[in-house]
């Protein structure tokens, strides 16, 4: 079994639950003992069920792309609204990997009230599309517990709104583990959290007096801080060939818990839910 393709597919599997949801998964890079800088791409698309808005108890479907690959020794990850690049070319060490590079997330939260089922939240002011840009660092190790191909990685990312929508930053630490079950299947789990600035809380979780008068929700002022923790899992199974190439079925899901000012916001506590679920299933092809 090729370590490169096994870990690359693991990265795509871990990314699947993060499609259209920012900051939920790390970019675990692929690796190959024979030539760790060889070019490759694994690309796919999937159907995602996710909340109408962050904190909603109503859900809808969307489609999202996913891809992971390497060009000239630089690894990249596309997971729905998230894109990152690892700018550290790895040497020929078989087990350790250091990661660092840029990351960008497009935040679609509450940009279209027509897509929000709850009539009270739909009466709040729409938010503009936000672009959050920053970077991440991380370290990973292969051959940890179950085989030469399992992987444990830890990453820390920071991104900041550059469009002036919420004008604040987001810290996101993540710990992920993936392991093959056979030459045709692998599973992964991850845990992550988000710490956000005051502007994020005010933009997406506060209710102004004017909005309260229109919607019937009580006025509320949210500050920044520890926003949520997330637990997720992912699964990939080869439909043609094995994990080293061909068509793959990729699926995953996450549970996210909103806490503090964010969970206490009337947008969440009254009109929505602190418990957030997300699921994705799709196909990927390696070439």
C-alpha beads as a LAMMPS data file, in Angstrom:
LAMMPS data file: protein, C-alpha beads

287 atoms
286 bonds

1 atom types
1 bond types

-500.0 500.0 xlo xhi
-500.0 500.0 ylo yhi
-500.0 500.0 zlo zhi

Masses

1 110.0

Atoms # bond

1 1 1 0.000 0.000 0.000
2 1 1 1.300 3.466 -0.915
3 1 1 1.667 5.725 2.130
4 1 1 1.262 8.737 -0.118
5 1 1 -2.175 7.789 -1.423
6 1 1 -3.327 6.308 1.883
7 1 1 -2.619 9.518 3.789
8 1 1 -3.889 11.719 0.989
9 1 1 -7.215 9.897 0.985
10 1 1 -7.261 10.138 4.771
11 1 1 -6.922 13.892 4.394
12 1 1 -9.834 14.028 1.979
13 1 1 -11.939 11.828 4.266
14 1 1 -11.243 14.032 7.285
15 1 1 -12.094 17.063 5.156
16 1 1 -15.459 15.695 4.052
17 1 1 -17.373 16.695 7.221
18 1 1 -15.831 20.172 6.981
19 1 1 -17.314 20.994 3.604
20 1 1 -19.119 24.336 3.852
21 1 1 -18.215 24.610 7.538
22 1 1 -15.126 26.594 8.422
23 1 1 -12.380 25.557 10.752
24 1 1 -13.503 21.996 11.463
25 1 1 -10.604 19.942 10.141
26 1 1 -6.872 20.070 9.554
27 1 1 -5.016 19.506 6.292
28 1 1 -3.173 16.213 6.908
29 1 1 -0.669 15.927 4.046
30 1 1 0.181 12.854 2.007
31 1 1 3.582 11.241 2.150
32 1 1 5.593 8.692 0.163
33 1 1 8.828 7.035 1.203
34 1 1 10.058 6.605 -2.394
35 1 1 9.379 10.135 -3.639
36 1 1 7.512 12.370 -1.174
37 1 1 7.486 15.248 -3.683
38 1 1 5.763 13.447 -6.544
39 1 1 2.737 15.245 -8.005
40 1 1 -0.766 13.807 -7.500
41 1 1 -4.391 14.921 -7.031
42 1 1 -7.392 13.318 -5.325
43 1 1 -10.568 15.248 -6.177
44 1 1 -14.250 14.768 -5.501
45 1 1 -17.606 16.279 -4.652
46 1 1 -20.337 15.472 -2.187
47 1 1 -23.760 16.256 -0.785
48 1 1 -23.728 17.998 2.592
49 1 1 -26.498 18.422 5.158
50 1 1 -25.821 21.362 7.464
51 1 1 -27.643 23.959 9.620
52 1 1 -29.373 26.898 7.910
53 1 1 -27.047 29.197 9.846
54 1 1 -24.553 28.802 12.668
55 1 1 -26.742 27.914 15.653
56 1 1 -29.805 26.846 13.665
57 1 1 -31.979 23.857 14.521
58 1 1 -33.166 23.648 10.889
59 1 1 -31.130 21.897 8.208
60 1 1 -30.698 21.982 4.469
61 1 1 -28.650 20.379 1.709
62 1 1 -25.882 21.747 -0.457
63 1 1 -23.196 20.406 -2.779
64 1 1 -19.517 21.050 -2.165
65 1 1 -16.160 20.142 -3.748
66 1 1 -13.139 18.570 -2.100
67 1 1 -9.577 17.976 -3.276
68 1 1 -6.161 17.214 -1.865
69 1 1 -2.931 16.985 -3.802
70 1 1 0.677 17.932 -4.300
71 1 1 2.393 20.025 -6.974
72 1 1 6.173 20.407 -7.010
73 1 1 6.376 19.281 -3.391
74 1 1 3.708 21.690 -2.090
75 1 1 0.572 20.075 -0.661
76 1 1 -2.878 21.698 -0.924
77 1 1 -6.351 21.035 0.438
78 1 1 -9.737 22.244 -0.815
79 1 1 -12.665 21.401 1.481
80 1 1 -15.785 23.216 0.342
81 1 1 -15.281 26.813 1.466
82 1 1 -11.756 26.234 2.834
83 1 1 -8.410 26.211 0.997
84 1 1 -4.918 25.751 2.430
85 1 1 -1.392 25.100 1.173
86 1 1 1.533 23.503 3.015
87 1 1 4.615 25.545 2.038
88 1 1 7.118 23.262 3.779
89 1 1 8.524 20.655 1.427
90 1 1 9.172 17.465 3.329
91 1 1 12.415 15.592 3.184
92 1 1 12.681 11.832 3.015
93 1 1 12.035 11.082 6.672
94 1 1 9.382 8.349 6.813
95 1 1 7.350 9.315 9.873
96 1 1 7.439 13.012 10.853
97 1 1 5.941 15.923 8.954
98 1 1 6.031 19.643 9.788
99 1 1 3.368 21.840 8.182
100 1 1 2.961 25.595 7.736
101 1 1 1.244 27.743 5.167
102 1 1 -1.656 30.018 4.251
103 1 1 -5.328 29.281 4.751
104 1 1 -8.472 30.993 3.438
105 1 1 -12.132 30.439 4.371
106 1 1 -15.225 31.951 2.764
107 1 1 -17.854 32.548 5.467
108 1 1 -21.407 32.190 4.103
109 1 1 -23.140 32.525 7.491
110 1 1 -26.508 34.350 7.252
111 1 1 -25.868 35.931 3.845
112 1 1 -29.300 34.905 2.506
113 1 1 -32.362 35.141 4.762
114 1 1 -34.460 33.349 2.140
115 1 1 -32.543 30.168 3.003
116 1 1 -33.357 30.466 6.748
117 1 1 -36.412 28.504 7.909
118 1 1 -36.904 30.180 11.291
119 1 1 -39.081 33.276 10.661
120 1 1 -37.557 35.235 13.562
121 1 1 -33.964 34.862 12.421
122 1 1 -35.042 35.495 8.830
123 1 1 -36.183 38.976 9.943
124 1 1 -32.724 39.899 11.236
125 1 1 -30.404 41.891 9.003
126 1 1 -28.519 39.831 6.441
127 1 1 -24.750 39.619 6.757
128 1 1 -22.325 40.079 3.880
129 1 1 -20.015 37.393 2.575
130 1 1 -16.807 37.347 4.636
131 1 1 -13.359 36.234 3.500
132 1 1 -11.107 35.040 6.325
133 1 1 -7.412 34.742 5.511
134 1 1 -4.547 33.583 7.709
135 1 1 -2.164 30.709 8.243
136 1 1 -1.598 27.467 10.093
137 1 1 1.202 25.410 11.601
138 1 1 1.178 21.750 12.496
139 1 1 3.046 18.531 13.025
140 1 1 2.129 14.975 12.138
141 1 1 3.493 11.488 12.628
142 1 1 2.774 8.280 10.742
143 1 1 3.112 4.798 12.207
144 1 1 1.734 5.693 15.619
145 1 1 -0.513 2.926 16.970
146 1 1 -2.053 0.409 14.614
147 1 1 0.291 0.153 11.610
148 1 1 2.940 1.898 9.535
149 1 1 0.148 3.833 7.840
150 1 1 -1.898 5.355 10.663
151 1 1 -1.386 9.032 11.377
152 1 1 -1.725 11.466 14.281
153 1 1 -1.541 15.204 13.568
154 1 1 -2.016 18.448 15.483
155 1 1 -2.556 21.838 13.853
156 1 1 -3.240 25.399 14.957
157 1 1 -4.700 27.909 12.513
158 1 1 -5.483 31.602 12.700
159 1 1 -7.485 33.570 10.186
160 1 1 -8.817 37.135 10.129
161 1 1 -11.703 38.726 8.267
162 1 1 -10.211 40.870 5.463
163 1 1 -13.560 42.046 4.075
164 1 1 -14.664 44.143 7.064
165 1 1 -17.738 42.021 7.831
166 1 1 -16.947 40.871 11.367
167 1 1 -13.442 42.426 11.558
168 1 1 -12.062 39.818 13.949
169 1 1 -9.887 36.740 14.134
170 1 1 -10.509 33.029 14.657
171 1 1 -8.119 30.586 16.342
172 1 1 -8.712 26.888 15.612
173 1 1 -6.656 24.081 17.234
174 1 1 -7.294 20.579 15.847
175 1 1 -6.150 17.058 16.682
176 1 1 -6.786 14.284 14.117
177 1 1 -6.120 10.563 13.813
178 1 1 -6.593 8.341 10.754
179 1 1 -5.933 4.645 10.240
180 1 1 -6.512 2.150 7.406
181 1 1 -8.798 -0.783 8.161
182 1 1 -7.600 -2.683 5.080
183 1 1 -6.273 -1.940 1.603
184 1 1 -9.789 -0.756 0.710
185 1 1 -11.013 1.212 3.754
186 1 1 -9.890 3.724 6.341
187 1 1 -11.421 5.728 9.163
188 1 1 -10.531 8.976 10.876
189 1 1 -11.563 10.981 13.933
190 1 1 -10.805 14.538 14.947
191 1 1 -11.537 17.053 17.679
192 1 1 -11.260 20.808 17.265
193 1 1 -12.304 24.108 18.832
194 1 1 -12.715 27.750 17.827
195 1 1 -11.882 30.926 19.747
196 1 1 -13.165 34.097 18.091
197 1 1 -12.932 37.863 18.529
198 1 1 -15.619 40.245 19.780
199 1 1 -16.543 41.282 16.247
200 1 1 -17.493 37.725 15.344
201 1 1 -19.833 37.417 18.314
202 1 1 -21.403 40.813 17.662
203 1 1 -21.925 40.124 13.948
204 1 1 -23.397 36.629 14.076
205 1 1 -24.808 36.169 17.587
206 1 1 -25.932 39.613 18.827
207 1 1 -29.451 40.998 18.384
208 1 1 -29.692 44.786 18.172
209 1 1 -32.667 46.630 19.711
210 1 1 -33.944 47.388 16.198
211 1 1 -33.698 43.702 15.229
212 1 1 -35.418 42.719 18.470
213 1 1 -38.343 45.018 17.697
214 1 1 -38.782 43.454 14.251
215 1 1 -38.132 39.787 15.052
216 1 1 -39.554 39.363 18.556
217 1 1 -36.245 37.976 19.829
218 1 1 -34.784 39.756 22.873
219 1 1 -31.919 42.183 22.360
220 1 1 -28.566 40.587 23.121
221 1 1 -24.912 41.583 23.074
222 1 1 -22.428 38.754 22.424
223 1 1 -18.701 39.114 23.050
224 1 1 -15.822 37.008 21.752
225 1 1 -14.184 33.994 23.370
226 1 1 -14.414 30.222 23.263
227 1 1 -17.176 29.629 20.717
228 1 1 -17.449 25.884 20.179
229 1 1 -15.852 22.473 20.262
230 1 1 -16.308 19.899 17.518
231 1 1 -15.988 16.115 17.371
232 1 1 -15.994 14.423 13.990
233 1 1 -15.390 11.175 12.151
234 1 1 -14.793 10.188 8.541
235 1 1 -14.716 7.053 6.411
236 1 1 -13.364 6.201 2.973
237 1 1 -13.864 2.991 0.982
238 1 1 -12.438 2.062 -2.387
239 1 1 -15.030 1.263 -5.051
240 1 1 -12.484 0.396 -7.747
241 1 1 -9.057 -1.019 -6.984
242 1 1 -7.815 -0.096 -3.522
243 1 1 -6.814 2.965 -1.507
244 1 1 -3.813 3.575 -3.767
245 1 1 -5.979 4.745 -6.661
246 1 1 -9.306 4.774 -8.432
247 1 1 -12.803 5.745 -7.304
248 1 1 -13.465 6.172 -3.586
249 1 1 -16.602 6.618 -1.480
250 1 1 -15.997 9.276 1.183
251 1 1 -18.353 10.088 4.074
252 1 1 -18.244 11.792 7.435
253 1 1 -20.052 13.767 10.101
254 1 1 -19.463 16.203 12.927
255 1 1 -21.095 17.214 16.185
256 1 1 -20.475 20.815 17.236
257 1 1 -21.421 22.338 20.607
258 1 1 -21.868 26.113 20.873
259 1 1 -20.889 27.417 24.317
260 1 1 -20.666 30.660 26.327
261 1 1 -22.149 33.832 24.870
262 1 1 -22.697 32.014 21.588
263 1 1 -24.818 29.230 23.045
264 1 1 -26.728 31.756 25.193
265 1 1 -27.609 33.998 22.235
266 1 1 -31.371 34.062 21.574
267 1 1 -30.532 33.216 17.959
268 1 1 -29.316 29.870 19.320
269 1 1 -31.003 29.303 22.705
270 1 1 -34.486 30.413 21.586
271 1 1 -34.611 30.180 17.788
272 1 1 -32.000 27.460 17.265
273 1 1 -29.925 24.888 19.136
274 1 1 -26.537 24.681 20.830
275 1 1 -26.160 21.222 19.297
276 1 1 -25.025 21.392 15.677
277 1 1 -24.776 18.425 13.321
278 1 1 -23.242 18.134 9.874
279 1 1 -22.936 15.191 7.501
280 1 1 -21.405 14.644 4.066
281 1 1 -21.175 11.838 1.546
282 1 1 -19.480 11.931 -1.834
283 1 1 -17.142 10.402 -4.382
284 1 1 -13.453 11.062 -4.922
285 1 1 -11.062 9.929 -7.622
286 1 1 -7.291 9.716 -7.355
287 1 1 -5.061 10.383 -10.348

Bonds

1 1 1 2
2 1 2 3
3 1 3 4
4 1 4 5
5 1 5 6
6 1 6 7
7 1 7 8
8 1 8 9
9 1 9 10
10 1 10 11
11 1 11 12
12 1 12 13
13 1 13 14
14 1 14 15
15 1 15 16
16 1 16 17
17 1 17 18
18 1 18 19
19 1 19 20
20 1 20 21
21 1 21 22
22 1 22 23
23 1 23 24
24 1 24 25
25 1 25 26
26 1 26 27
27 1 27 28
28 1 28 29
29 1 29 30
30 1 30 31
31 1 31 32
32 1 32 33
33 1 33 34
34 1 34 35
35 1 35 36
36 1 36 37
37 1 37 38
38 1 38 39
39 1 39 40
40 1 40 41
41 1 41 42
42 1 42 43
43 1 43 44
44 1 44 45
45 1 45 46
46 1 46 47
47 1 47 48
48 1 48 49
49 1 49 50
50 1 50 51
51 1 51 52
52 1 52 53
53 1 53 54
54 1 54 55
55 1 55 56
56 1 56 57
57 1 57 58
58 1 58 59
59 1 59 60
60 1 60 61
61 1 61 62
62 1 62 63
63 1 63 64
64 1 64 65
65 1 65 66
66 1 66 67
67 1 67 68
68 1 68 69
69 1 69 70
70 1 70 71
71 1 71 72
72 1 72 73
73 1 73 74
74 1 74 75
75 1 75 76
76 1 76 77
77 1 77 78
78 1 78 79
79 1 79 80
80 1 80 81
81 1 81 82
82 1 82 83
83 1 83 84
84 1 84 85
85 1 85 86
86 1 86 87
87 1 87 88
88 1 88 89
89 1 89 90
90 1 90 91
91 1 91 92
92 1 92 93
93 1 93 94
94 1 94 95
95 1 95 96
96 1 96 97
97 1 97 98
98 1 98 99
99 1 99 100
100 1 100 101
101 1 101 102
102 1 102 103
103 1 103 104
104 1 104 105
105 1 105 106
106 1 106 107
107 1 107 108
108 1 108 109
109 1 109 110
110 1 110 111
111 1 111 112
112 1 112 113
113 1 113 114
114 1 114 115
115 1 115 116
116 1 116 117
117 1 117 118
118 1 118 119
119 1 119 120
120 1 120 121
121 1 121 122
122 1 122 123
123 1 123 124
124 1 124 125
125 1 125 126
126 1 126 127
127 1 127 128
128 1 128 129
129 1 129 130
130 1 130 131
131 1 131 132
132 1 132 133
133 1 133 134
134 1 134 135
135 1 135 136
136 1 136 137
137 1 137 138
138 1 138 139
139 1 139 140
140 1 140 141
141 1 141 142
142 1 142 143
143 1 143 144
144 1 144 145
145 1 145 146
146 1 146 147
147 1 147 148
148 1 148 149
149 1 149 150
150 1 150 151
151 1 151 152
152 1 152 153
153 1 153 154
154 1 154 155
155 1 155 156
156 1 156 157
157 1 157 158
158 1 158 159
159 1 159 160
160 1 160 161
161 1 161 162
162 1 162 163
163 1 163 164
164 1 164 165
165 1 165 166
166 1 166 167
167 1 167 168
168 1 168 169
169 1 169 170
170 1 170 171
171 1 171 172
172 1 172 173
173 1 173 174
174 1 174 175
175 1 175 176
176 1 176 177
177 1 177 178
178 1 178 179
179 1 179 180
180 1 180 181
181 1 181 182
182 1 182 183
183 1 183 184
184 1 184 185
185 1 185 186
186 1 186 187
187 1 187 188
188 1 188 189
189 1 189 190
190 1 190 191
191 1 191 192
192 1 192 193
193 1 193 194
194 1 194 195
195 1 195 196
196 1 196 197
197 1 197 198
198 1 198 199
199 1 199 200
200 1 200 201
201 1 201 202
202 1 202 203
203 1 203 204
204 1 204 205
205 1 205 206
206 1 206 207
207 1 207 208
208 1 208 209
209 1 209 210
210 1 210 211
211 1 211 212
212 1 212 213
213 1 213 214
214 1 214 215
215 1 215 216
216 1 216 217
217 1 217 218
218 1 218 219
219 1 219 220
220 1 220 221
221 1 221 222
222 1 222 223
223 1 223 224
224 1 224 225
225 1 225 226
226 1 226 227
227 1 227 228
228 1 228 229
229 1 229 230
230 1 230 231
231 1 231 232
232 1 232 233
233 1 233 234
234 1 234 235
235 1 235 236
236 1 236 237
237 1 237 238
238 1 238 239
239 1 239 240
240 1 240 241
241 1 241 242
242 1 242 243
243 1 243 244
244 1 244 245
245 1 245 246
246 1 246 247
247 1 247 248
248 1 248 249
249 1 249 250
250 1 250 251
251 1 251 252
252 1 252 253
253 1 253 254
254 1 254 255
255 1 255 256
256 1 256 257
257 1 257 258
258 1 258 259
259 1 259 260
260 1 260 261
261 1 261 262
262 1 262 263
263 1 263 264
264 1 264 265
265 1 265 266
266 1 266 267
267 1 267 268
268 1 268 269
269 1 269 270
270 1 270 271
271 1 271 272
272 1 272 273
273 1 273 274
274 1 274 275
275 1 275 276
276 1 276 277
277 1 277 278
278 1 278 279
279 1 279 280
280 1 280 281
281 1 281 282
282 1 282 283
283 1 283 284
284 1 284 285
285 1 285 286
286 1 286 287
